Amino acid sequence: MTARCPSHARTDVSIRDLVTIIDEPVEHGGTNLGASPTEKTGLDVQSLNARFDRRGVMLEEEIEIPFPDVAITITLSAQGRQDALTDVKTNLRRSCPIAKIFTNSGSNVSENWIMTLNGKEA
């Protein structure tokens, strides 16, 4: 598998002779050529807020953790069992490359999950 990122919002993933485009909608700065990463998982990320220490990119001084605080609100509506929602939360933390980048860089990541299961707040 190989991936190429022609823009900040788009990734072209190639496997054998297949190409999949992962892209954000226009309102999020993408070109809407493919499903967004959260649409592919069925998650609706309502907001992602991060505090960015700009001193590094402004060449004022080297910064070890450019995003010291990241807050994510994830809205998930699903049909099924409660343990399936628990699995989604666990697997997202374990396998999401963006979450791994922030967490492993030393960023303080906080999650706010708004979950509905079978039409009821979970």
Secondary structure as UniProt FT lines:
FT   STRAND          2..4
FT   STRAND          10..15
FT   TURN            16..17
FT   STRAND          18..23
FT   HELIX           26..28
FT   HELIX           37..41
FT   STRAND          44..51
FT   TURN            54..59
FT   STRAND          69..78
FT   HELIX           82..95
FT   HELIX           97..104
FT   TURN            105..106
FT   STRAND          108..117
FT   TURN            118..119
FT   STRAND          120..121
//
